[in-house]
Amino acid sequence: MTDCTYCGAPVEPHDPVYVDELVDGERTTTGRFCNYACLTATSRRPG
């Protein structure tokens, strides 16, 4: 199973959200979140 980038919970049993970014011209998954709450909490964290 894949762990949530924010809370460490397995993402598969939830409604997962994956974040992709372009890295060297290629689409790459840079974050995995078990739900939108963890994604939102990550984006609001300082730094």
Backbone bond lengths (Angstrom), bond angles and torsions (degrees), N, CA, C in turn:
res aa  C-N    CA-C-N  psi(-1)  N-CA   C-N-CA  omega(-1)  CA-C   N-CA-C  phi
1 M - - - 1.456 - - 1.532 109.83 -
2 T 1.308 115.03 154.94 1.451 121.86 -179.84 1.523 109.38 -98.61
3 D 1.328 117.11 132.89 1.464 121.14 -179.16 1.523 111.83 -88.00
4 C 1.337 114.83 147.75 1.457 122.83 175.85 1.530 109.36 -65.03
5 T 1.314 116.60 135.01 1.455 122.24 178.91 1.523 111.20 -61.39
6 Y 1.332 117.38 -32.19 1.464 121.32 -175.95 1.525 113.21 -89.44
7 C 1.332 117.59 -54.16 1.470 119.32 -170.97 1.526 114.07 -107.64
8 G 1.330 118.17 -11.16 1.450 121.22 177.98 1.522 115.21 84.83
9 A 1.336 118.05 -1.61 1.468 121.41 178.56 1.527 109.52 -73.56
10 P 1.337 117.70 151.68 1.469 120.14 175.33 1.534 109.77 -62.02
11 V 1.325 117.31 133.89 1.467 119.77 -176.73 1.525 113.11 -83.07
12 E 1.326 118.53 -27.61 1.462 121.18 -172.85 1.534 114.99 -59.78
13 P 1.356 120.92 -38.43 1.463 119.44 -179.03 1.534 113.65 -71.67
14 H 1.315 117.54 -7.73 1.470 121.91 -176.50 1.521 109.68 -107.87
15 D 1.303 116.58 -164.29 1.462 122.26 174.74 1.530 106.06 -100.62
16 P 1.341 117.69 82.16 1.458 120.26 -169.28 1.528 114.29 -67.32
17 V 1.325 113.91 153.04 1.455 122.78 175.96 1.525 106.51 -123.02
18 Y 1.323 116.92 128.81 1.459 121.52 178.48 1.516 108.77 -113.07
19 V 1.323 116.69 136.96 1.458 122.27 179.12 1.522 107.82 -109.37
20 D 1.328 116.06 123.91 1.454 121.92 177.23 1.525 109.01 -113.44
21 E 1.329 115.51 147.07 1.457 122.25 175.06 1.518 108.18 -135.32
22 L 1.327 115.56 159.00 1.458 119.67 174.59 1.522 108.30 -83.19
23 V 1.327 116.31 121.42 1.453 122.55 177.24 1.524 106.85 -123.51
24 D 1.323 115.69 115.78 1.469 121.01 -177.16 1.519 111.48 53.84
25 G 1.339 115.96 39.67 1.453 121.12 176.93 1.514 115.39 80.33
26 E 1.340 117.86 1.11 1.454 121.05 179.69 1.527 110.30 -117.50
27 R 1.316 115.44 141.91 1.464 121.25 177.85 1.528 109.08 -72.70
28 T 1.348 116.22 123.98 1.457 122.18 -175.59 1.519 109.59 -132.86
29 T 1.337 117.52 134.24 1.460 121.27 176.40 1.522 108.46 -72.37
30 T 1.335 116.20 121.59 1.464 120.86 -177.31 1.519 112.57 -113.33
31 G 1.326 118.01 -6.55 1.450 121.54 178.33 1.511 111.17 -158.17
32 R 1.336 114.92 147.67 1.467 121.68 177.35 1.517 106.84 -134.18
33 F 1.320 116.43 128.04 1.455 120.49 -174.89 1.523 109.71 -130.85
34 C 1.354 116.78 140.32 1.465 120.28 -176.74 1.531 111.51 -73.30
35 N 1.322 117.57 -19.13 1.465 120.88 177.04 1.521 109.66 -166.93
36 Y 1.315 116.74 176.64 1.462 121.08 -177.95 1.521 112.19 -68.51
37 A 1.345 118.14 -26.46 1.470 120.63 178.87 1.527 110.49 -62.97
38 C 1.323 117.50 -44.28 1.470 120.47 178.68 1.535 110.43 -67.30
39 L 1.315 117.21 -38.55 1.467 120.61 177.70 1.523 109.46 -61.97
40 T 1.330 117.34 -46.32 1.458 121.97 -179.86 1.526 111.00 -64.10
41 A 1.317 117.69 -43.04 1.469 121.36 178.91 1.513 111.01 -61.46
42 T 1.314 117.59 -38.21 1.462 121.51 178.84 1.525 110.59 -66.33
43 S 1.314 116.86 -42.27 1.476 119.93 -177.32 1.525 111.60 -71.49
44 R 1.323 118.26 -18.42 1.469 121.33 179.72 1.528 112.73 -96.06
45 R 1.336 117.10 -6.09 1.463 121.28 178.54 1.520 110.03 -69.95
46 P 1.340 117.83 136.69 1.463 119.25 176.73 1.529 110.59 -63.97
47 G 1.321 115.68 145.77 1.455 120.95 174.77 1.436 111.42 89.07
